[in-house]
Amino acid sequence: MTPPVVDHPRRRIEFVVLSFEGPDPYSLVGGLGVRVSEMTRVMAGLGYKTRLFFVGDPDAPDFESTEDGLLNLHRWSRWLSKQYPDGVYHGEVAKVEDYQKSLPEFLVKRVIAPNAEVGVTTVVIGEDWHTAATMIRISGLLEEENLESHALLFWNANNVFGFKTIDFPELSKAARLLTVSRYMKERMRTMDLEALVVPNGIPPRFWSRVDKRAGGELREIFPGTLLAKVGRYHADKRWMMAIEAVAHCKELDLKPTLLVRGGREAYGAKIREHAISLGLSWAVARPEANDNASVLESLEACRHSDIVELDFFVPEAFLRTLYWAATAVLANSGHEPFGLVGLEVMACSGLAITGSTGEEYIQSFHNGIALSSEDPREIALYMQEILHDEELQTTLRSNGRASAKFYNWDGIIEDLLRKIELEAWSKGIEL
């Protein structure tokens, strides 16, 4: 077989992405939901027919077509979502079992087989542990139906969560393994797993201007050191380190305020208790509406608090404004497979302070700040330096935005296509 031609405009493939999370507010919990929503939208934008199967909103339709018919959303296990209305992870075990049992046959018979009849190869990408058994079953059904040469299966690891539940020998036979960073690749290598790296990306709209007027009002409400932290309430995110850093910033008279957006995890109560034990005041902002005026009004009422929790669905537009307006955004996780928040901050010309695991886009004190320890005083000292050096602030923000542009989704999908062509060639499949 001859090598694949890599310069043709579009391959005869259809993308199918399998994920627990998805674009519905019901399903959009963290980085996984953001990843699959943006990735599939760009796939469709590049002209590829694309399907996303996820556990969706019980009040939304089973099927929805967007992007001029190129992006098809399949809300799976919706009957279970009705029984478990408190988000995608409510009733998680039951939903995973249903996903694994019911989706493979539908996909093989209703998508892959019809595609095969018209010469289209189906590229299936499963995301995280929830889909691992599903991918193994899809592979088995393809063999039974003699369709192995009409589909390419990939499985992507966004984290190490759930690894103990995965039959990796079978998964490695069923699908080509992917992951989101060299850090995760090395973590998997220690388990004798070989994975290709396909990073996360930034959607095109992140390059548009932020609302600097609203950002200016934010800075007026909090005229001291304005910090922000967004993420699940989980120990890996090093929330305690961030809280203690605020206390040390107070000791240095930096007049800090930390705006936080967490989740509903029980760990959040421990974080609040720790803040109070350090003598920090904690307020909760609940605006009457999600427009900028209402949000800013609710924050104005909390202006004298050390920590302000954003206890509402924060619109992306306001989040981007916050990233730009903040003195720094604390994306200081101790274990971060990729670190999407830090990259989003940089795309908004914000200053990201990250850990030193999967955040490969950070070059410390060139385009952001990478922490080298778990000592919260490191954050406080860096903030003191930043506040007294406006030129350094400007340089870090400018370089950060320039670096983030290397992670646009269009380019990442093109790199994924190269890996798909390599996999097809190795299996003797013509695209």
C-alpha positions as a Python dict, from the first residue, in 0.01 Angstrom:
ca = {
    (1, 'M'): (0, 0, 0),
    (2, 'T'): (127, 348, -88),
    (3, 'P'): (177, 615, 184),
    (4, 'P'): (-122, 845, 250),
    (5, 'V'): (-147, 1178, 71),
    (6, 'V'): (-142, 1448, 337),
    (7, 'D'): (-217, 1761, 137),
    (8, 'H'): (-573, 1691, 24),
    (9, 'P'): (-833, 1936, 165),
    (10, 'R'): (-1055, 1694, 352),
    (11, 'R'): (-1044, 1322, 430),
    (12, 'R'): (-1343, 1093, 377),
    (13, 'I'): (-1402, 1045, 745),
    (14, 'E'): (-1668, 1111, 1005),
    (15, 'F'): (-1567, 1194, 1362),
    (16, 'V'): (-1749, 1034, 1655),
    (17, 'V'): (-1654, 1154, 2003),
    (18, 'L'): (-1770, 959, 2309),
    (19, 'S'): (-1772, 1144, 2641),
    (20, 'F'): (-1955, 1149, 2972),
    (21, 'E'): (-1953, 1531, 2985),
    (22, 'G'): (-2079, 1758, 2710),
    (23, 'P'): (-2198, 2110, 2621),
    (24, 'D'): (-2523, 2120, 2825),
    (25, 'P'): (-2499, 2304, 3161),
    (26, 'Y'): (-2618, 1974, 3312),
    (27, 'S'): (-2313, 1801, 3160),
    (28, 'L'): (-2050, 2075, 3165),
    (29, 'V'): (-1858, 2019, 3487),
    (30, 'G'): (-1490, 2069, 3408),
    (31, 'G'): (-1220, 2060, 3145),
    (32, 'L'): (-1355, 1744, 2979),
    (33, 'G'): (-1687, 1908, 2892),
    (34, 'V'): (-1506, 2214, 2758),
    (35, 'R'): (-1265, 1998, 2558),
    (36, 'V'): (-1525, 1786, 2377),
    (37, 'S'): (-1758, 2080, 2316),
    (38, 'E'): (-1490, 2294, 2155),
    (39, 'M'): (-1312, 2010, 1975),
    (40, 'T'): (-1627, 1882, 1805),
    (41, 'R'): (-1739, 2232, 1711),
    (42, 'V'): (-1407, 2297, 1536),
    (43, 'M'): (-1413, 1955, 1367),
    (44, 'A'): (-1749, 2049, 1219),
    (45, 'G'): (-1621, 2397, 1135),
    (46, 'L'): (-1342, 2238, 930),
    (47, 'G'): (-1605, 2058, 723),
    (48, 'Y'): (-1612, 1715, 886),
    (49, 'K'): (-1937, 1550, 980),
    (50, 'T'): (-1908, 1504, 1356),
    (51, 'R'): (-2110, 1334, 1630),
    (52, 'L'): (-2080, 1383, 2005),
    (53, 'F'): (-2237, 1123, 2235),
    (54, 'F'): (-2266, 1245, 2596),
    (55, 'V'): (-2489, 1217, 2903),
    (56, 'G'): (-2714, 1517, 2846),
    (57, 'D'): (-2978, 1741, 2996),
    (58, 'P'): (-3295, 1538, 3070),
    (59, 'D'): (-3513, 1824, 2942),
    (60, 'A'): (-3330, 1860, 2609),
    (61, 'P'): (-3398, 1644, 2300),
    (62, 'D'): (-3222, 1312, 2244),
    (63, 'F'): (-3075, 1443, 1920),
    (64, 'E'): (-2981, 1791, 1803),
    (65, 'S'): (-2808, 1908, 1487),
    (66, 'T'): (-2598, 2226, 1480),
    (67, 'E'): (-2322, 2388, 1273),
    (68, 'D'): (-2526, 2364, 951),
    (69, 'G'): (-2592, 1997, 1010),
    (70, 'L'): (-2228, 1899, 1048),
    (71, 'L'): (-2233, 1861, 1428),
    (72, 'N'): (-2482, 1611, 1569),
    (73, 'L'): (-2535, 1593, 1945),
    (74, 'H'): (-2661, 1263, 2089),
    (75, 'R'): (-2779, 1295, 2450),
    (76, 'W'): (-2734, 942, 2577),
    (77, 'S'): (-2892, 778, 2885),
    (78, 'R'): (-3139, 1067, 2910),
    (79, 'W'): (-3391, 841, 3081),
    (80, 'L'): (-3139, 807, 3364),
    (81, 'S'): (-3070, 1180, 3367),
    (82, 'K'): (-3441, 1224, 3447),
    (83, 'Q'): (-3396, 1000, 3751),
    (84, 'Y'): (-3074, 1178, 3850),
    (85, 'P'): (-3136, 1549, 3779),
    (86, 'D'): (-2843, 1694, 3978),
    (87, 'G'): (-2584, 1690, 3703),
    (88, 'V'): (-2398, 1442, 3490),
    (89, 'Y'): (-2220, 1271, 3782),
    (90, 'H'): (-2543, 1218, 3979),
    (91, 'G'): (-2609, 845, 3942),
    (92, 'E'): (-2271, 804, 3776),
    (93, 'V'): (-2245, 425, 3809),
    (94, 'A'): (-2588, 359, 3657),
    (95, 'K'): (-2516, 598, 3369),
    (96, 'V'): (-2178, 440, 3292),
    (97, 'E'): (-2336, 93, 3283),
    (98, 'D'): (-2612, 208, 3049),
    (99, 'Y'): (-2363, 390, 2824),
    (100, 'Q'): (-2148, 79, 2796),
    (101, 'K'): (-2441, -155, 2725),
    (102, 'S'): (-2650, 47, 2482),
    (103, 'L'): (-2422, 277, 2285),
    (104, 'P'): (-2184, 34, 2103),
    (105, 'E'): (-2453, -151, 1907),
    (106, 'F'): (-2622, 175, 1805),
    (107, 'L'): (-2293, 322, 1689),
    (108, 'V'): (-2182, 18, 1490),
    (109, 'K'): (-2516, -50, 1320),
    (110, 'R'): (-2650, 306, 1279),
    (111, 'V'): (-2330, 499, 1206),
    (112, 'I'): (-2026, 289, 1119),
    (113, 'A'): (-2202, 34, 895),
    (114, 'P'): (-2388, 297, 684),
    (115, 'N'): (-2066, 497, 652),
    (116, 'A'): (-1884, 187, 531),
    (117, 'E'): (-2139, 141, 252),
    (118, 'V'): (-2052, 482, 106),
    (119, 'G'): (-1676, 461, 158),
    (120, 'V'): (-1651, 681, 469),
    (121, 'T'): (-1421, 579, 754),
    (122, 'T'): (-1556, 645, 1104),
    (123, 'V'): (-1298, 781, 1349),
    (124, 'V'): (-1415, 711, 1705),
    (125, 'I'): (-1248, 892, 1997),
    (126, 'G'): (-1343, 782, 2349),
    (127, 'E'): (-1267, 1017, 2637),
    (128, 'D'): (-1155, 906, 2986),
    (129, 'W'): (-1237, 600, 3192),
    (130, 'H'): (-1614, 620, 3148),
    (131, 'T'): (-1581, 519, 2780),
    (132, 'A'): (-1300, 260, 2807),
    (133, 'A'): (-1526, -48, 2830),
    (134, 'T'): (-1747, 103, 2558),
    (135, 'M'): (-1448, 124, 2322),
    (136, 'I'): (-1356, -239, 2393),
    (137, 'R'): (-1711, -350, 2314),
    (138, 'I'): (-1721, -141, 1994),
    (139, 'S'): (-1403, -314, 1879),
    (140, 'G'): (-1557, -653, 1944),
    (141, 'L'): (-1873, -567, 1751),
    (142, 'L'): (-1670, -438, 1457),
    (143, 'E'): (-1492, -772, 1441),
    (144, 'E'): (-1823, -961, 1457),
    (145, 'E'): (-1968, -748, 1176),
    (146, 'N'): (-1647, -762, 968),
    (147, 'L'): (-1618, -381, 979),
    (148, 'E'): (-1268, -344, 1129),
    (149, 'S'): (-1134, -189, 809),
    (150, 'H'): (-1400, 83, 813),
    (151, 'A'): (-1331, 241, 1153),
    (152, 'L'): (-1035, 374, 1349),
    (153, 'L'): (-1062, 369, 1727),
    (154, 'F'): (-877, 603, 1963),
    (155, 'W'): (-907, 648, 2338),
    (156, 'N'): (-788, 963, 2514),
    (157, 'A'): (-674, 1003, 2876),
    (158, 'N'): (-739, 1350, 3017),
    (159, 'N'): (-641, 1239, 3367),
    (160, 'V'): (-554, 931, 3568),
    (161, 'F'): (-900, 922, 3729),
    (162, 'G'): (-1054, 576, 3703),
    (163, 'F'): (-740, 409, 3568),
    (164, 'K'): (-777, 124, 3819),
    (165, 'T'): (-1111, 30, 3663),
    (166, 'I'): (-973, 2, 3308),
    (167, 'D'): (-868, -324, 3142),
    (168, 'F'): (-571, -164, 2968),
    (169, 'P'): (-447, -479, 2788),
    (170, 'E'): (-787, -510, 2617),
    (171, 'L'): (-822, -135, 2562),
    (172, 'S'): (-477, -116, 2402),
    (173, 'K'): (-579, -390, 2158),
    (174, 'A'): (-910, -219, 2083),
    (175, 'A'): (-791, 141, 2036),
    (176, 'R'): (-484, 359, 1986),
    (177, 'L'): (-414, 544, 2311),
    (178, 'L'): (-391, 923, 2322),
    (179, 'T'): (-329, 1172, 2600),
    (180, 'V'): (-315, 1548, 2646),
    (181, 'S'): (44, 1624, 2748),
    (182, 'R'): (397, 1486, 2771),
    (183, 'Y'): (348, 1478, 3149),
    (184, 'M'): (53, 1238, 3107),
    (185, 'K'): (245, 1041, 2844),
    (186, 'E'): (521, 978, 3098),
    (187, 'R'): (269, 890, 3370),
    (188, 'M'): (123, 631, 3135),
    (189, 'R'): (466, 506, 3029),
    (190, 'T'): (530, 401, 3390),
    (191, 'M'): (231, 168, 3343),
    (192, 'D'): (383, 29, 3019),
    (193, 'L'): (124, 219, 2815),
    (194, 'E'): (230, 397, 2497),
    (195, 'A'): (23, 705, 2408),
    (196, 'L'): (37, 976, 2144),
    (197, 'V'): (5, 1336, 2263),
    (198, 'V'): (-282, 1550, 2129),
    (199, 'P'): (-314, 1858, 2351),
    (200, 'N'): (-619, 2065, 2438),
    (201, 'G'): (-684, 2388, 2255),
    (202, 'I'): (-836, 2733, 2260),
    (203, 'P'): (-1148, 2811, 2050),
    (204, 'P'): (-1132, 3099, 1799),
    (205, 'R'): (-1359, 3329, 2001),
    (206, 'F'): (-1094, 3353, 2275),
    (207, 'W'): (-893, 3578, 2047),
    (208, 'S'): (-1170, 3841, 2044),
    (209, 'R'): (-1141, 4141, 2275),
    (210, 'V'): (-1260, 4113, 2634),
    (211, 'D'): (-1496, 4366, 2790),
    (212, 'K'): (-1231, 4601, 2925),
    (213, 'R'): (-1493, 4843, 3053),
    (214, 'A'): (-1636, 4575, 3282),
    (215, 'G'): (-1280, 4470, 3364),
    (216, 'G'): (-1200, 4828, 3465),
    (217, 'E'): (-1503, 4832, 3695),
    (218, 'L'): (-1383, 4507, 3852),
    (219, 'R'): (-1048, 4669, 3923),
    (220, 'E'): (-1223, 4970, 4077),
    (221, 'I'): (-1427, 4747, 4308),
    (222, 'F'): (-1114, 4557, 4414),
    (223, 'P'): (-831, 4813, 4383),
    (224, 'G'): (-571, 4606, 4566),
    (225, 'T'): (-429, 4271, 4449),
    (226, 'L'): (-710, 4100, 4262),
    (227, 'L'): (-661, 3724, 4244),
    (228, 'A'): (-889, 3460, 4091),
    (229, 'K'): (-912, 3082, 4108),
    (230, 'V'): (-1150, 2863, 3908),
    (231, 'G'): (-1179, 2485, 3937),
    (232, 'R'): (-1336, 2194, 4118),
    (233, 'Y'): (-1308, 2189, 4496),
    (234, 'H'): (-1050, 1910, 4502),
    (235, 'A'): (-721, 1866, 4688),
    (236, 'D'): (-531, 1831, 4357),
    (237, 'K'): (-618, 2193, 4277),
    (238, 'R'): (-422, 2308, 4586),
    (239, 'W'): (-699, 2529, 4718),
    (240, 'M'): (-544, 2537, 5065),
    (241, 'M'): (-222, 2672, 4916),
    (242, 'A'): (-418, 2947, 4741),
    (243, 'I'): (-604, 3041, 5060),
    (244, 'E'): (-282, 3054, 5261),
    (245, 'A'): (-122, 3265, 4987),
    (246, 'V'): (-398, 3524, 5038),
    (247, 'A'): (-317, 3533, 5410),
    (248, 'H'): (53, 3588, 5332),
    (249, 'C'): (-35, 3863, 5081),
    (250, 'K'): (-222, 4035, 5364),
    (251, 'E'): (88, 4010, 5581),
    (252, 'L'): (281, 4189, 5304),
    (253, 'D'): (9, 4459, 5292),
    (254, 'L'): (-76, 4377, 4929),
    (255, 'K'): (-451, 4421, 5003),
    (256, 'P'): (-556, 4098, 4832),
    (257, 'T'): (-902, 3983, 4727),
    (258, 'L'): (-951, 3633, 4590),
    (259, 'L'): (-1251, 3564, 4365),
    (260, 'V'): (-1323, 3190, 4355),
    (261, 'R'): (-1549, 2971, 4144),
    (262, 'G'): (-1559, 2612, 4264),
    (263, 'G'): (-1817, 2335, 4246),
    (264, 'R'): (-2057, 2155, 4478),
    (265, 'E'): (-1794, 1914, 4611),
    (266, 'A'): (-1790, 1846, 4985),
    (267, 'Y'): (-1425, 1955, 4998),
    (268, 'G'): (-1548, 2313, 4955),
    (269, 'A'): (-1660, 2322, 5321),
    (270, 'K'): (-1306, 2238, 5437),
    (271, 'I'): (-1166, 2520, 5223),
    (272, 'R'): (-1406, 2773, 5376),
    (273, 'E'): (-1329, 2651, 5727),
    (274, 'H'): (-956, 2684, 5663),
    (275, 'A'): (-996, 3038, 5534),
    (276, 'I'): (-1190, 3141, 5842),
    (277, 'S'): (-932, 2976, 6068),
    (278, 'L'): (-669, 3202, 5908),
    (279, 'G'): (-876, 3509, 5989),
    (280, 'L'): (-992, 3563, 5631),
    (281, 'S'): (-1346, 3680, 5560),
    (282, 'W'): (-1553, 3483, 5307),
    (283, 'A'): (-1850, 3630, 5120),
    (284, 'V'): (-2082, 3475, 4862),
    (285, 'A'): (-2195, 3661, 4550),
    (286, 'R'): (-2533, 3559, 4404),
    (287, 'P'): (-2643, 3811, 4141),
    (288, 'E'): (-3009, 3837, 4041),
    (289, 'A'): (-2912, 3788, 3675),
    (290, 'N'): (-2605, 3679, 3480),
    (291, 'D'): (-2549, 4007, 3296),
    (292, 'N'): (-2239, 4212, 3376),
    (293, 'A'): (-2432, 4485, 3559),
    (294, 'S'): (-2595, 4239, 3801),
    (295, 'V'): (-2270, 4049, 3857),
    (296, 'L'): (-2074, 4367, 3926),
    (297, 'E'): (-2346, 4489, 4164),
    (298, 'S'): (-2328, 4166, 4364),
    (299, 'L'): (-1948, 4192, 4378),
    (300, 'E'): (-1968, 4555, 4492),
    (301, 'A'): (-2160, 4433, 4797),
    (302, 'C'): (-1867, 4200, 4879),
    (303, 'R'): (-1586, 4447, 4822),
    (304, 'H'): (-1458, 4441, 5180),
    (305, 'S'): (-1423, 4061, 5198),
    (306, 'D'): (-1093, 3876, 5156),
    (307, 'I'): (-1246, 3594, 4956),
    (308, 'V'): (-1557, 3618, 4737),
    (309, 'E'): (-1722, 3302, 4607),
    (310, 'L'): (-1902, 3331, 4272),
    (311, 'D'): (-2198, 3107, 4355),
    (312, 'F'): (-2371, 3117, 4016),
    (313, 'F'): (-2320, 2999, 3661),
    (314, 'V'): (-2045, 3232, 3543),
    (315, 'P'): (-2086, 3323, 3173),
    (316, 'E'): (-1776, 3267, 2965),
    (317, 'A'): (-1768, 3634, 2861),
    (318, 'F'): (-1746, 3746, 3224),
    (319, 'L'): (-1491, 3477, 3305),
    (320, 'R'): (-1268, 3602, 3024),
    (321, 'T'): (-1307, 3957, 3157),
    (322, 'L'): (-1208, 3838, 3505),
    (323, 'Y'): (-899, 3663, 3367),
    (324, 'W'): (-792, 3989, 3199),
    (325, 'A'): (-874, 4214, 3496),
    (326, 'A'): (-714, 4001, 3769),
    (327, 'T'): (-363, 4078, 3885),
    (328, 'A'): (-309, 3703, 3851),
    (329, 'V'): (-514, 3385, 3817),
    (330, 'L'): (-410, 3098, 4045),
    (331, 'A'): (-413, 2781, 3836),
    (332, 'N'): (-171, 2629, 4086),
    (333, 'S'): (-269, 2260, 4077),
    (334, 'G'): (-36, 1998, 4219),
    (335, 'H'): (-140, 1744, 3955),
    (336, 'E'): (-260, 1895, 3629),
    (337, 'P'): (-260, 1669, 3321),
    (338, 'F'): (-288, 1971, 3092),
    (339, 'G'): (-410, 2285, 3268),
    (340, 'L'): (-673, 2433, 3040),
    (341, 'V'): (-756, 2724, 3272),
    (342, 'G'): (-399, 2856, 3262),
    (343, 'L'): (-399, 2849, 2882),
    (344, 'E'): (-737, 3027, 2868),
    (345, 'V'): (-603, 3296, 3101),
    (346, 'M'): (-305, 3353, 2872),
    (347, 'A'): (-533, 3374, 2567),
    (348, 'C'): (-718, 3659, 2741),
    (349, 'S'): (-390, 3845, 2805),
    (350, 'G'): (-412, 3750, 3168),
    (351, 'L'): (-132, 3642, 3401),
    (352, 'A'): (-145, 3271, 3488),
    (353, 'I'): (29, 3122, 3790),
    (354, 'T'): (44, 2745, 3741),
    (355, 'G'): (197, 2437, 3892),
    (356, 'S'): (473, 2243, 3719),
    (357, 'T'): (313, 1925, 3589),
    (358, 'G'): (122, 1920, 3257),
    (359, 'E'): (133, 2296, 3193),
    (360, 'E'): (395, 2264, 2920),
    (361, 'Y'): (298, 2596, 2764),
    (362, 'I'): (439, 2794, 3060),
    (363, 'Q'): (794, 2929, 3064),
    (364, 'S'): (824, 3086, 3406),
    (365, 'F'): (867, 3463, 3407),
    (366, 'H'): (853, 3467, 3027),
    (367, 'N'): (483, 3409, 2951),
    (368, 'G'): (347, 3332, 3297),
    (369, 'I'): (465, 3198, 3631),
    (370, 'A'): (525, 2831, 3716),
    (371, 'L'): (551, 2750, 4085),
    (372, 'S'): (842, 2538, 4200),
    (373, 'S'): (717, 2445, 4548),
    (374, 'E'): (406, 2388, 4758),
    (375, 'D'): (493, 2681, 4985),
    (376, 'P'): (216, 2947, 4960),
    (377, 'R'): (471, 3217, 5040),
    (378, 'E'): (614, 3160, 4692),
    (379, 'I'): (291, 3302, 4545),
    (380, 'A'): (296, 3598, 4786),
    (381, 'L'): (656, 3687, 4704),
    (382, 'Y'): (593, 3667, 4330),
    (383, 'M'): (286, 3888, 4367),
    (384, 'Q'): (494, 4145, 4555),
    (385, 'E'): (747, 4145, 4268),
    (386, 'I'): (479, 4170, 4000),
    (387, 'L'): (302, 4462, 4165),
    (388, 'H'): (623, 4665, 4173),
    (389, 'D'): (721, 4596, 3811),
    (390, 'E'): (465, 4713, 3555),
    (391, 'E'): (698, 4638, 3265),
    (392, 'L'): (727, 4275, 3377),
    (393, 'Q'): (347, 4251, 3406),
    (394, 'T'): (303, 4379, 3051),
    (395, 'T'): (568, 4146, 2912),
    (396, 'L'): (423, 3835, 3078),
    (397, 'R'): (72, 3913, 2955),
    (398, 'S'): (185, 3987, 2600),
    (399, 'N'): (406, 3678, 2576),
    (400, 'G'): (133, 3466, 2734),
    (401, 'R'): (-119, 3557, 2466),
    (402, 'A'): (136, 3493, 2192),
    (403, 'S'): (216, 3149, 2337),
    (404, 'A'): (-151, 3055, 2370),
    (405, 'K'): (-199, 3107, 1996),
    (406, 'F'): (9, 2797, 1933),
    (407, 'Y'): (-276, 2599, 2095),
    (408, 'N'): (-564, 2695, 1867),
    (409, 'W'): (-805, 2408, 1802),
    (410, 'D'): (-776, 2432, 1423),
    (411, 'G'): (-406, 2350, 1435),
    (412, 'I'): (-456, 2076, 1693),
    (413, 'I'): (-721, 1904, 1480),
    (414, 'E'): (-482, 1914, 1184),
    (415, 'D'): (-217, 1747, 1400),
    (416, 'L'): (-473, 1487, 1510),
    (417, 'L'): (-548, 1419, 1143),
    (418, 'R'): (-179, 1344, 1083),
    (419, 'K'): (-191, 1086, 1361),
    (420, 'I'): (-513, 943, 1216),
    (421, 'E'): (-346, 905, 877),
    (422, 'L'): (-50, 729, 1038),
    (423, 'E'): (-284, 489, 1219),
    (424, 'A'): (-481, 426, 898),
    (425, 'W'): (-164, 353, 703),
    (426, 'S'): (-39, 112, 970),
    (427, 'K'): (-371, -78, 949),
    (428, 'G'): (-393, -71, 571),
    (429, 'I'): (-699, 153, 569),
    (430, 'E'): (-743, 406, 289),
    (431, 'L'): (-890, 743, 390),
}
